[in-house]
Amino acid sequence: MRRLVFNWRFACSLAFAGLLALLLPRTVRGPLPPVPEGYGACRVNLSKTPSKPKPNECWHAIASWYGSQFEGQPTADGGTFNMYAATAAHKTLPLGSIVRVSNPTTGRSMVVTINDRGPYVPGRGLDVSYEVARLLGFAQQGVCRVQIQFLRLPAANWLPIREKN
């Protein structure tokens, strides 16, 4: 008769994988939540975006990402760029604004904070950090058409979180 042996390595690695899955950041998968009543469908606007958007206003733009070449560089809000943070750069939105960036191709979306100015390449409307591009599924391509939904302006006393040296 064959004796079954409990494999501790396998059990520990399985438990670690489960714990890791709980702790990793998640993106919203599947269809986007319905637009609240009173707001129309997302309007397609590639050339210019609203300078004073209203909550739940949305538009489409071409997004690109920036990463290691800017790691540790100062951002427009006075903080330091972190390529693994949920941040983005926009030309006109107030610094500290909160937006939801959605990739219609993959169905994923993420909430990000505007902390920098850019992009400076013609035809692009948003620059996201590498981690946002990776989680939304367009890090390999470099650019992607995304939907940007404006969620909230920064508080009047908003200041970026400064990292201590």
Secondary structure, DSSP 4 states (H G I P E B T S, - for coil): -PPP---HHHHHHHHHHHHHHHHS---B-SSPPPPPTT--PPBP-SS---SSPPTT-EEEEEEEEE-GGGTTPBPTTSSB--TTSSEEE-SSSPTT-EEEEEETTTTEEEEEEEEE----STT--EEEEHHHHHHHT-TTTSEEEEEEEEEEPPPTT--PPPPP-
